[in-house]
Amino acid sequence: QDKYRPYNERALNSLETRSVIVALVTIYCGLYFVSENLSQVSNIVLFVILVLANLYFFIYWLLKLGERLPGFLKRKYPELYQKLSAVGKRKNHLYELSRAVPERPKRHQISLTKNSRNSIL
């Protein structure tokens, strides 16, 4: 697959290459995992490798999806894209407004001093 690059986009080719590698790791770890000739420690190590490989691919896939999803929504569903981007802008705007509001003045404290009985600090 790496030689022929079946997809026009580099990201899809990279995603497919990683999926094939993770599938191979999953198959081989799974085959050894179910064999009864391995110790408990070996089974745990294989299971951890299997989970980490699949978790790596899942996180990579989510990152690539996050990069591509806005463009897809903008092309295929422009109304939904506008609504979602307006929500994001509104949240950002509210955050900026909350940062722009000045702090409330501190309440005046009354203290007694030698010179005056009610001086405000």
Backbone as JSON, one array per atom type, in Angstrom:
{
  "sequence": "QDKYRPYNERALNSLETRSVIVALVTIYCGLYFVSENLSQVSNIVLFVILVLANLYFFIYWLLKLGERLPGFLKRKYPELYQKLSAVGKRKNHLYELSRAVPERPKRHQISLTKNSRNSIL",
  "N": [[0.82, -1.19, 0.0], [2.0, 1.17, 0.66], [3.68, 1.65, -1.42], [2.03, 2.08, -3.7], [0.2, 4.03, -2.99], [-2.87, 4.49, -2.68], [-4.71, 6.55, -2.26], [-5.54, 9.97, -2.99], [-4.88, 11.92, -1.21], [-2.41, 12.74, 1.14], [-2.74, 12.45, 3.9], [-4.74, 10.49, 4.15], [-3.46, 8.25, 3.04], [-1.41, 7.93, 4.91], [-2.95, 7.4, 7.17], [-4.1, 4.97, 6.42], [-1.83, 3.34, 6.2], [-0.93, 3.28, 8.86], [-3.15, 2.06, 10.0], [-3.05, -0.5, 8.9], [-0.65, -1.46, 9.97], [-1.26, -1.42, 12.72], [-3.36, -3.24, 12.69], [-1.98, -5.58, 12.0], [-0.31, -5.85, 14.27], [-2.29, -6.22, 16.17], [-3.46, -8.64, 15.32], [-1.3, -10.49, 15.53], [-0.53, -10.22, 18.24], [-2.95, -10.96, 19.38], [-3.17, -13.63, 18.51], [-1.0, -14.86, 19.85], [-1.8, -14.26, 22.41], [-4.1, -15.8, 22.9], [-3.05, -18.32, 22.78], [-2.11, -21.14, 24.7], [0.38, -21.56, 25.66], [1.86, -19.61, 26.85], [3.11, -17.64, 29.6], [1.51, -16.02, 32.43], [2.52, -13.43, 32.77], [3.56, -12.89, 30.23], [1.2, -12.89, 28.75], [-0.03, -10.62, 29.84], [1.77, -8.62, 29.03], [1.52, -8.82, 26.22], [-1.17, -8.12, 26.0], [-1.1, -5.45, 26.91], [0.51, -4.3, 24.91], [-1.17, -4.7, 22.73], [-3.42, -3.12, 23.45], [-2.22, -0.56, 23.69], [-1.28, -0.13, 21.06], [-3.68, -0.04, 19.61], [-4.92, 2.1, 20.91], [-3.12, 4.15, 20.27], [-3.59, 4.31, 17.47], [-6.3, 5.05, 17.48], [-6.25, 7.57, 18.76], [-4.65, 8.97, 16.93], [-6.34, 8.82, 14.7], [-8.53, 10.32, 15.65], [-7.31, 12.86, 15.88], [-6.71, 13.41, 13.19], [-9.29, 13.38, 12.17], [-10.34, 15.58, 13.51], [-8.9, 17.59, 12.25], [-9.91, 17.48, 9.65], [-12.71, 17.57, 9.74], [-14.0, 20.2, 10.04], [-13.67, 21.36, 7.43], [-15.04, 19.48, 5.85], [-17.66, 19.68, 6.89], [-18.15, 22.32, 6.19], [-18.22, 22.2, 3.42], [-20.19, 20.18, 2.8], [-22.37, 20.51, 4.56], [-23.24, 23.4, 4.94], [-25.0, 25.03, 6.48], [-25.14, 23.83, 8.99], [-22.45, 24.01, 9.67], [-22.18, 26.81, 9.89], [-23.85, 27.31, 12.08], [-22.55, 25.85, 14.11], [-20.04, 27.11, 14.13], [-20.83, 29.64, 14.88], [-21.7, 29.18, 17.48], [-19.28, 28.51, 18.68], [-17.92, 30.94, 18.32], [-19.52, 32.59, 19.85], [-19.16, 31.55, 22.42], [-16.45, 32.09, 22.72], [-16.54, 34.85, 22.55], [-18.04, 35.48, 24.84], [-16.24, 34.62, 26.76], [-14.14, 36.42, 26.33], [-15.46, 38.78, 27.0], [-15.93, 38.33, 29.7], [-13.37, 38.47, 30.68], [-12.81, 41.1, 30.19], [-14.29, 42.61, 31.92], [-13.97, 44.85, 34.56], [-12.38, 44.38, 37.77], [-14.26, 44.16, 40.78], [-14.47, 46.88, 43.04], [-12.79, 46.81, 46.18], [-14.39, 46.37, 49.32], [-14.82, 49.04, 51.57], [-12.88, 49.39, 54.43], [-13.2, 50.05, 57.8], [-11.24, 51.57, 60.16], [-9.86, 52.24, 63.35], [-7.89, 54.89, 64.3], [-5.28, 56.85, 65.86], [-5.43, 59.53, 65.02], [-7.9, 59.9, 63.7], [-11.23, 58.86, 64.14], [-12.86, 57.51, 62.29], [-11.54, 56.63, 59.74], [-11.09, 55.84, 56.34], [-9.66, 53.12, 54.73]],
  "CA": [[0.0, 0.0, 0.0], [2.86, 2.33, 0.74], [4.27, 1.86, -2.75], [1.06, 2.55, -4.69], [-0.53, 5.19, -2.47], [-4.18, 4.43, -3.36], [-5.53, 7.75, -2.07], [-4.94, 11.2, -3.51], [-4.45, 12.76, -0.1], [-1.33, 12.17, 1.94], [-3.25, 12.09, 5.23], [-5.45, 9.22, 4.05], [-2.46, 7.21, 2.85], [-0.76, 7.75, 6.21], [-3.93, 6.76, 8.05], [-4.24, 3.57, 6.02], [-0.59, 2.63, 6.57], [-0.94, 3.06, 10.3], [-4.21, 1.1, 10.33], [-2.57, -1.83, 8.53], [0.36, -1.84, 10.97], [-1.96, -1.72, 13.99], [-4.11, -4.48, 12.48], [-1.01, -6.68, 12.09], [0.07, -5.98, 15.68], [-3.46, -6.77, 16.86], [-3.63, -10.05, 14.95], [-0.24, -11.32, 16.1], [-0.65, -10.23, 19.7], [-4.14, -11.74, 19.7], [-2.87, -15.06, 18.33], [-0.17, -15.32, 20.97], [-2.55, -14.07, 23.65], [-5.03, -16.91, 23.1], [-2.34, -19.6, 22.9], [-2.01, -21.53, 26.1], [1.76, -21.88, 25.96], [2.55, -18.45, 27.42], [2.9, -17.38, 31.02], [0.6, -14.92, 32.75], [3.23, -12.17, 32.53], [3.6, -12.71, 28.77], [-0.16, -12.51, 28.32], [-0.26, -9.23, 30.23], [2.59, -7.78, 28.14], [0.87, -8.81, 24.9], [-2.41, -7.36, 26.11], [-0.74, -4.04, 27.0], [0.95, -3.9, 23.56], [-2.37, -4.66, 21.9], [-4.23, -1.96, 23.83], [-1.49, 0.66, 23.35], [-1.26, 0.04, 19.6], [-5.01, 0.4, 19.18], [-5.13, 3.43, 21.47], [-2.34, 5.05, 19.43], [-4.29, 4.53, 16.21], [-7.55, 5.76, 17.75], [-5.92, 8.98, 19.01], [-4.2, 9.51, 15.64], [-7.53, 8.98, 13.88], [-9.29, 11.45, 16.18], [-6.61, 14.09, 15.5], [-6.92, 13.64, 11.74], [-10.71, 13.72, 12.01], [-10.49, 16.96, 13.97], [-8.36, 18.48, 11.21], [-10.68, 17.42, 8.41], [-14.14, 17.72, 9.94], [-14.54, 21.53, 9.71], [-13.75, 21.53, 5.97], [-16.11, 18.62, 5.36], [-18.94, 20.29, 7.24], [-18.31, 23.56, 5.44], [-18.58, 21.84, 2.04], [-21.4, 19.35, 2.67], [-23.47, 21.0, 5.4], [-22.84, 24.76, 5.31], [-25.85, 25.6, 7.52], [-24.67, 23.26, 10.26], [-21.14, 24.6, 9.93], [-22.37, 28.18, 10.35], [-24.4, 27.26, 13.43], [-21.51, 25.4, 15.04], [-19.0, 28.12, 14.26], [-21.42, 30.75, 15.63], [-21.67, 28.78, 18.89], [-17.89, 28.65, 19.11], [-17.59, 32.36, 18.4], [-20.28, 33.15, 20.97], [-18.48, 31.14, 23.65], [-15.2, 32.83, 22.78], [-16.9, 36.24, 22.82], [-18.41, 35.56, 26.25], [-15.02, 34.49, 27.54], [-13.42, 37.7, 26.23], [-16.2, 39.77, 27.78], [-15.72, 38.09, 31.14], [-12.02, 38.93, 31.01], [-12.75, 42.55, 30.04], [-15.01, 43.26, 33.02], [-13.01, 45.21, 35.62], [-12.63, 43.78, 39.08], [-15.07, 44.98, 41.68], [-13.63, 47.52, 44.07], [-12.87, 46.17, 47.49], [-15.22, 47.09, 50.28], [-14.05, 49.9, 52.46], [-12.73, 48.9, 55.79], [-13.13, 51.13, 58.77], [-10.31, 51.26, 61.25], [-9.7, 53.3, 64.32], [-6.51, 55.32, 64.47], [-5.14, 57.91, 66.86], [-5.81, 60.83, 64.48], [-9.31, 60.02, 63.37], [-11.98, 57.68, 64.57], [-13.47, 56.8, 61.15], [-10.81, 56.82, 58.48], [-11.33, 54.74, 55.39], [-8.44, 52.66, 54.08]],
  "C": [[0.86, 1.25, 0.0], [3.45, 2.67, -0.62], [3.28, 2.51, -3.71], [0.29, 3.78, -4.26], [-1.92, 5.29, -3.13], [-5.03, 5.69, -3.23], [-4.78, 8.97, -2.6], [-4.37, 12.08, -2.4], [-3.44, 12.03, 0.78], [-1.82, 11.7, 3.31], [-3.99, 10.75, 5.2], [-4.49, 8.05, 3.84], [-1.75, 6.9, 4.17], [-1.68, 7.03, 7.18], [-4.07, 5.28, 7.71], [-3.0, 2.76, 6.4], [-0.58, 2.32, 8.05], [-2.02, 2.04, 10.69], [-3.77, -0.33, 10.0], [-1.55, -2.33, 9.56], [-0.3, -2.22, 12.29], [-2.78, -2.99, 13.86], [-3.18, -5.69, 12.57], [-0.58, -6.92, 13.53], [-1.07, -6.63, 16.46], [-3.62, -8.25, 16.57], [-2.56, -10.91, 15.63], [-0.29, -11.35, 17.62], [-1.85, -11.06, 20.13], [-3.91, -13.23, 19.56], [-2.03, -15.61, 19.47], [-0.93, -15.24, 22.3], [-3.46, -15.26, 23.92], [-4.34, -18.27, 23.16], [-2.1, -19.9, 24.37], [-0.58, -21.84, 26.52], [2.51, -20.74, 26.66], [2.21, -18.28, 28.9], [1.92, -16.21, 31.2], [1.24, -13.58, 32.46], [3.28, -11.87, 31.03], [2.24, -12.29, 28.24], [-0.46, -11.05, 28.66], [0.52, -8.28, 29.33], [1.96, -7.69, 26.76], [-0.41, -7.98, 24.92], [-2.13, -5.86, 26.16], [-0.29, -3.52, 25.63], [-0.26, -3.75, 22.65], [-3.2, -3.41, 22.19], [-3.52, -0.66, 23.43], [-1.46, 0.92, 21.85], [-2.61, 0.56, 19.11], [-5.35, 1.79, 19.71], [-4.37, 4.48, 20.66], [-3.08, 5.36, 18.13], [-5.57, 5.33, 16.43], [-7.29, 7.25, 17.98], [-5.46, 9.65, 17.72], [-5.4, 9.77, 14.73], [-8.37, 10.17, 14.34], [-8.63, 12.79, 15.81], [-6.82, 14.42, 14.03], [-8.37, 14.0, 11.45], [-10.95, 15.17, 12.42], [-9.95, 17.97, 12.97], [-9.28, 18.58, 10.01], [-12.17, 17.74, 8.56], [-14.67, 19.12, 9.62], [-14.67, 21.77, 8.2], [-14.86, 20.71, 5.36], [-17.47, 19.23, 5.65], [-19.2, 21.56, 6.44], [-18.75, 23.27, 4.0], [-19.94, 21.16, 1.95], [-22.61, 19.9, 3.41], [-23.16, 22.42, 5.86], [-23.7, 25.38, 6.42], [-25.41, 25.11, 8.9], [-23.32, 23.85, 10.65], [-21.27, 26.02, 10.48], [-22.91, 28.2, 11.78], [-23.34, 26.86, 14.44], [-20.41, 26.44, 15.21], [-19.53, 29.34, 15.01], [-21.43, 30.43, 17.12], [-20.26, 28.94, 19.43], [-17.49, 30.11, 19.26], [-18.29, 33.01, 19.59], [-19.6, 32.79, 22.28], [-17.19, 31.92, 23.82], [-15.48, 34.29, 23.12], [-17.27, 36.42, 24.29], [-17.19, 35.45, 27.15], [-14.23, 35.79, 27.51], [-14.12, 38.79, 27.02], [-15.96, 39.58, 29.28], [-14.33, 38.54, 31.56], [-11.93, 40.45, 30.97], [-13.44, 43.29, 31.18], [-14.01, 43.59, 34.13], [-13.38, 44.54, 36.94], [-13.46, 44.74, 39.92], [-14.15, 45.64, 42.7], [-13.83, 46.81, 45.4], [-13.73, 47.03, 48.41], [-14.31, 47.9, 51.2], [-14.03, 49.3, 53.85], [-12.57, 50.1, 56.71], [-12.18, 50.7, 59.88], [-10.2, 52.47, 62.16], [-8.21, 53.62, 64.46], [-6.47, 56.42, 65.52], [-5.68, 59.23, 66.33], [-7.3, 60.95, 64.18], [-10.01, 58.74, 63.73], [-12.54, 56.89, 63.4], [-12.71, 57.12, 59.86], [-10.99, 55.59, 57.6], [-10.0, 54.4, 54.73], [-8.7, 52.31, 52.65]]
}
